[in-house]
Amino acid sequence: MRVLIIGNLAGQLSAATKMAFDKGAKVLHAPDAISAMELLRTGRGADIVMIDVHEDITGLVNAMKQECIVAPVVACGVNVTPDMAAKAIRAGAREFIPLPPDPELIAAVLAAVADDDRPLLAQDPAMLELRSLADRIAPSNASVLITGESGVGKEVMARYVHKKSKRADKPFISVNCAAIPENLLESELFGHEKGAFTGAVARRIGKFEEADGGTLLLDEISEMDIRLQAKLLRAIQEREIDRVGGAKPVSVNIRIIATSNRILQEAVIRGEFRKDLLYRLNVMNLHIPPLRERPSDLVALADYFVNKYAIANGVVRRLSDAASERVSSAAWLGNVRELENAMHRAVILARSENISVEDLRTPDGRPVQANFFDAAAERAVVAADGAIKGAVLRVGQTVAEVEQDLILSTLDHCLGNRTHAANILGISIRTLRNKLRAYQDAGVEVAAPGEVRAAG
């Protein structure tokens, strides 16, 4: 983990620095927000930024947004009033830490905000075999494609491969291709020269150069615009990149790991993904099965998350036998991410050290149901049958109306699962979300995750 600490609080930030070092972090210092931006532009990036509450938090956050530098900002300070802490949060800070710092608090914040130290837990035979394969792949420099449903832990696997590789002491840099606007992704990956476009106020080192010597994770690679894929292919083949507005290529030495929750071979057939790029990325493939197909991992993961959030909240919590049974029997259609969130809620809701079945809740407060997958499967069959019976085209419908009916019926069939619906429809998850947002803005009912429409 890379921590950038901004400001000088008479030794208090030095104490925070030592604690971060003790937790295995690599720490950089900057006297103020302007100097911090200069560091970030040069490729000496950060996974988390800690800033004195008296510094220009608003200016830092705005500058980072303008130049698409992504890292959570945590404010800290001595003798800070609640109003000052609230102002820092409104200015864009993710969290606030009072100083002098408490070691456990520093550890909890670093773990919760950066969240890059999650172990690859595996007890199920399928995951043990996959981890063994990852161990054999890791020492090579071969590109790796990690596939699986949303929430199964693809980034955790990518970090595991990096830590087991010969590049473990070098940077691990992650780029979410779906989260960055298409017009900014090129600059994010390859960097830019000053004046290359409006807002390019200084030279910016991109993620390829930032990862030099280490590993670059291209998360959700399927969401990358096909025009940018050509430049990515050249970078992988030639091991050199061109900054936006640059006059000469820059050599890089990196290993590429990519993830996708879509079937890229189908994207190639639809003309949305380059076949030659797929061949370059898919030298080795690690497919992570959904959580429902590796039941032996369920309680081990649940126990890990309960312990993690109990420490973060300063309490003692453990799963009761009945709660462990409920965890084992639920479907967890959102995979590890859904399980983690449920355990976080349970730690907060529990009224004693033992987490009961009643403490296991969905985000809207409903109990986590046993054998939910069987009920979900039955509802999916009913929804699919209704969609098929209602799929007769009516004369007078516009193309847009037909498309809307197809998208909403497919979403019902998938019980509101956006990723599955996008795969069936053959469109990107970004396109699907944009269309669903437009339907909702127009007052059209859209199935929530885990549900079908009332009229569906």
N, C-alpha and C positions, 0 to 999 in steps of 0.2 A: 504494500500500500504506500502511495506517495502523498505526503501531507505538506501543504504550503501554509505557513503561519505568517500572518501579516500584522505588523505593529510591534510595539515595545512597551511592556508594562512592568518595568522595574524588576525583572527576573521572574514574574509570574508566568509569562509565556515560555520562559526557559524551562520552568518546571513542567509545563504542558509538553514541551518538546521532548524532554527526557522520558516522560511517560509514553509518548508516542513511539520513541525509539525502543523502549522496553517492550512494546507490543509488536515490534518487528517492522515499524514504518520507516520509510526514508523521508527525511524532513528537509525542506528548504525554508529559508527566511526571506522576507521582503519588508523593508521599513514602512511602506505605504502601498495603497491600492495601485498607484501609477507604476511603481516598480514591480509590483506583482504581475500586472498585465504584460510588462516587458519580458518577464520570466516565462509566462505562459505562452507568449507568441514564439519564443525561441525553441519550443518543443520540450522544455523541461516541465512537463505537465504535472497535474495533480489529480488524485482521486478524491481528495477532500480539501477544502480551503477553510482555515480557521482565521478569523479576523477580529481585531480589537473593536469593540462596539463603538469606540469614538472615531474610528476611521470612516472613510466614505463608502459605506456598504452599498448604498443605492448606485453610486457611480461605478463601483466594481461589478455589481450584478448586471447593470445595463451594458457595460463594456463587454462583459463575457457573452451576453445574449447577442449583441451586435456582431461579434466576431465568431459566434457559434462555438464558444469554448464551454464544454459541459463538465461541471463538477459541483457537487453540493457545497454550499457556503454555511459555515457554522460561526456564529458570533460569540464572543467571550469578553468578560470584563470584570473589574474589581469594584465592589460596593455599588453595583448597578441596581437602580430602582426597577420595579415591575414595569413602569412606563417606558423606561429606556430599553428593556428587553423586548417589550411588545413592539416598539418602534423598529428595532433591528429585524424582527420577524416580518413586519410589514414592508421593510426595505428589500426583502428577498432572502434573508437568512433562513436556512432550513431548521436550525436548532439554536438554542442559547446555552452556553456553559458558564456558570459563575466561577470566578477565580478568587482565591487559590483553588486549583483544580483538585478534585477527588480522583484517585487512580481508577476506582471502579466506574465512575461516571465517564471518564475519558475513554476507558475500554468499551463501555456500552455504546457511547456515541459513535466511536470509530467503527464498531461492529455493525451498528444499525444503519448508519448513513452510508458508509463505503460498502459494507457487505460483500467483501471479496475473499473472505477466509472460510467460507462454508465448505466443510469436508464432503467428499464423495462417499456418502454412506451406502453400503451395499450388503444385504444379507440374502436377498433372493437369488436363486441360482442364475437367473437370466442376467441380473446386474453384475454378479460376480464374474460371469463369463465375459461380459462386456468390459468390465474394469481390467480383466486380464488382457484382453485385446488392446485396450488403451495403453497398458504398460508396455506392450511389445511395440506399439506404434510410436510412442512418445520420443524415444531417443533419436529417431530419424528426423530429417528435415522435410519429409513429405507433407504436402497439403492434406488437410483433413476436412471432410464434410460431416457435420453432426446433424442428424435429422431426428424428428420426433414431434409430437403434439406440443402445443403451447403449454408452458408450465412444467415440463418434465425435468428440467434442469440441464438444458443444453450448455448454458454458460458455465455452470459448475463443472461439467465434463471438460469444457475447453480449458478452464483454469487448471484442472487436474492434469491434462496432457502437458500444458506448459510447465507446471511444477515438476513433472517427471522428465522433462526434456533436458538437453544440454544447454538450453537457453534460460534455465530457471532463474539465474541471477540477473537476467536482463529484463527490460520492460515487457509487461503484458498490457496491451492497449486494446480496448473494446470500442467498436463503433456500431451503434444501432442504425442500420440502414433504413428502417421503417420510421424512425422518430425524427430524422433530420430532413427538412424540405429538400426536394430534388435540386433546386437551384443553389443550395448551400453545400450539398454533400460532396461535390467535386473539390471545393476548397477545403472542406473538413478532412478529406482523405489525402489530398496532394499538396495542400498549402497554397499560398498565393504571394505575389510580390506587391509591394506598396503601389497603390494606384491602379491595380489590375481591374477593379470595378468599384462602384460607389460603396463606400464603407470600408474599403481596404486601406486603413490609415497607416498601416505598417506591414512589413513582411511578417507572414504567419507560417510557421512550420506545421505541416499537416501530420496526420496520424501515421502515415507510412514512415516519415522521417523520425517521428517521436518513438516509433517501435523499433528503430534500427538496432539490430543485434538480437532482438527478442521476437515476440509473437504478436501478430495483429489478428484480432477476432472481428470478422465481418458478420455481425448478428443480423439475422433475417435478410440474407443476401438476395432472396427472391424479390424483395421490394425495390431493388436498385433499378433505375431507369436503364433501358437497354442501350442507350447511347453512351452512358457512362461505363457500361460493362466492357465496351471495346477498349477504353483507356485502362481499366482495371486489368484486362487480359494482357495488355502490353506490359504493364508494370510487373505482373507475375512472371511473364516470359523473360523479359529483359533485365529484371531486377533493377530497374531505374524508373524514376517518375519525373513528370514535368509539372512544376508549380504553375498555377494559373497566372498568366502574364510573365512567366519565366522565359529566359533566353537560352538556357541550356539544361539538359537532363541532370538529375541528381541520383547517384547510385544508392541503393538501399539493400540491406541484408536482413531479411525477415522471413519468418515462417507464417503462412496463411492458414487460419482455421476459419471456416464459415459454418453458419447454422441456417437451417430452414425448417419451418413447420409445414411447408408445401412440398408436393412431389415435383421436383425440378424437371424431371423427364417430361412431365405433362406440360410444364411451362415452356419447354423447348418446342414441343409440337405446336403449341399455340403461338409461337413466335415471340414470347415474352422474355425468353432467356436464351442466351447464346450457347449453342451446343459445345463449341470449343472451350468456352469458359467453364462449363460444367465438367468437361474432361480434366481441365487443369485443377479444379477444386476437389474433385471426387477421386483423388488418388487413393485415399483410404476413407472408408465410410464407417461411422459409428452411429447406429440407430438405437435411440433410447426408447424402450417400450413405455407405454403409458402406465401410470401408477396402478391402475386396476389389474394389470397383467403381471405385477410383481408384488403380490400380497405380503410376502415376508418382510418387505421393506417398510410397511406402513407404520407399525408400532415403533420401530427403531427411529424413523424420521420424526414421528410425533413426539417421542421422548426427547429427541435432540432439540426440537423447536420449543417445547415446554421449558426445558432447562435454559435455553438461550434467552427467552423473554422473561423468565422468572428473575434471572440475574439482572437483566436490563431494568426491571421494575423494582428491584430490591426486595423480592419476596421469595418464599419457598413454595414450589408447586410440583406436584407429580400426578400422573394419570391414575385414577382408581382402576380396579380390575374391570368394572362395568364400562368405564369410559374407554379403556383400551379395546374392549370387545366391540364397542360402537364404532371406534375408529377403523377396526379391521373389517367391519361389515358394510361400511358406507362406500359409495362409488367413487367419490373424489374426481368428478369429471373434469375439474380444473387442475388436476394432477398435483404436483408437489406445491405449487404456488397456492392453491386453494387450501391444502392441508396446513401449510405454514400459517396462513391468515387465520384459519380456524383455531389453531393452537394459541396464537397470539391473543385472540379474543377470549379464549378459555382461561388463560392466565389472568387476564384482567377481570373477568366475570366471577371467577371462583371465590367463594366466601371462606374457604379453608385451604389447608395445604393440599388436600386431595381434590382433584378436579373430577366433578361428577358428570354423569351423562347430561344433566340439565344445563351444564356450563358449555356444552358443545353446541354452538349456534351458527347459523348462516349470517351473512352480512345484514339481512333485514330482520334478524332476531328470531327466525324460526329454528326449531330443533334440527340438528343433523340427524337424518333418518337412517335407520338400518335397512339394508337390502334396497337402497334407493335405486341402484342400477337396474334391478328387475322392474321396478315401477317405471323408471325412465324408459326402459326398452319397450314396455307395453304402450306407454304414451306415444313413443316415436312411431310404433307400428300404426296406431290409430291416426296420428297426424299425417303420416305418409299416405295412408289409404285415402284420407280425406283430400289430400293434395292431388292425388292421382285422379280421383273422381271429379274434382273441381277444375281439372286442367283443360277442359274443353274450351277452345278459343271461341269467343263471341264476335260475330260480325259487328263492326262499328268501334271495336277497341283500337286505340292507338298503339303504336309500338311501345311507347313509354308505359302505358297501362299494362300491356302484356308482360313487359319486363318487371314491373313492380309486383304483379301477381306471382310471377315465377320466383322472384327473390324472397318475398315474404312467405310463400308456401314452403320453399326450401328451408328457410330459417325455422319455420314451425317444425318441419321434419327433423331438423337437427336440435330441437329443443333449445333454440336460441343461441347455440354455439356458433359464434361468428367465424371461427377458423374452419370448422367442418363445412359450414355453408359455402364459404368462399372456395374451398377445394372442390366441392360438388359443382358449383356454378362455373368454375374455371376462371375466376377473377381474383385479383389480389385482395388481401384483407383491407388494405387502405381504400380501394375502390368501393368495397362493400360497405365499410363504415361511412364513407361519404354519402352513399346513396341512402343508407338507413337514417343518417342525420337529416338529409333533405326530406325524407318521408315524415319523420317526426316533426320537423319544423312546419310541415303542411298539415299536421294534425292527424296523420295516419298512425294507427296502432302498430307497434313493432314488438315482436316477442322479446321478452327479457331473457337473460341467460338462465337456463334450466326450466324455461316455461314455453308455452305456446300461446298464441293470441286467444282472447276470450271467444272471438268469433271464428278462430281457426280450427 
